[in-house]
Amino acid sequence: MTQRIDARGMRCPWPAIRLAKALRESAGQIEIHADDPAAKRELTLVAEEADARIETAGEGVYRVVRRAGD
């Protein structure tokens, strides 16, 4: 099951904080919607800390891809 986070309208660091919380609490797929111009950079940093990466799934839509073994 994919967890969806709606962070539209939130300014950084809030989308990154919401993603960090979801990464700690869930082992499943995560999709985050964020429209702050700095979001991709911030989300990428948070994902890398959790041994994952961010893929762009559309304008303002990012998917978290966990590394193998997670």
HELIX and SHEET records of a PDB file:
HELIX    1   1 TRP A   14  GLU A   25  1                                  12    
HELIX    2   2 ALA A   39  GLU A   49  1                                  11    
SHEET    1   A 4 THR A   2  ASP A   6  0                                        
SHEET    2   A 4 GLN A  29  HIS A  33  1                                        
SHEET    3   A 4 VAL A  61  ARG A  66 -1                                        
SHEET    4   A 4 ALA A  52  GLY A  58 -1                                        
END                                                                             
